[in-house]
Amino acid sequence: MATRRKTDPQTGRAAVHAWLDGHTDKKTVTTAVRFTLEELADIAPGHAVEVRVPPAGAVQCIEGPQHTRGTPPNVIEMEPHTWLELATGRTTWETALASGSVHASGERAHLAHLLPLHATKRR
């Protein structure tokens, strides 16, 4: 099932590229984060893991047991800058996790095999 898009892909890619070029204003970062979270949910559909990037957004992804109430058993949380570093390949999952920039709990809370996101590549 495809993700319901809230961010226009062209606008999202432009925000990611602007962030890569050093633009860190709130609108650019928020748009880039939301777009890349939607991309993650699109390539890894499901409801087993919740990825939170406050205050910009959150998404459920990865196949597995569906979560319906309360705090999900598999949660990943990080700041927007960390998420964009991961999504664009500027850092690795292992590095971010080891540095404490990523907080992950649950046996499915692992994104290394999904990052970086293809949609963040320059064209």
SULVEN-V51333 format. One record per backbone hydrogen bond with DSSP energy under -1.0 kcal/mol. CO is the residue of the C=O (numbers start at 1). NH is the residue of the N-H. If there is no record, write none. Layout:
# SULVEN-V51333
co,nh
CO,NH
CO,NH
This chain:
# SULVEN-V51333
co,nh
8,12
9,13
10,14
11,15
12,16
13,17
14,18
15,19
16,20
17,21
18,23
19,22
25,29
26,30
27,31
28,32
29,33
30,34
31,35
32,36
33,37
34,38
35,39
36,40
37,41
38,42
39,43
40,44
44,62
49,61
50,76
51,59
52,78
53,56
53,57
57,53
59,51
61,49
62,48
74,50
75,105
76,52
77,103
79,83
80,84
81,85
82,86
83,87
84,88
85,90
85,91
87,117
92,96
93,97
94,98
95,99
96,101
96,102
103,77
105,75
106,109
108,110
111,114
117,120
118,121
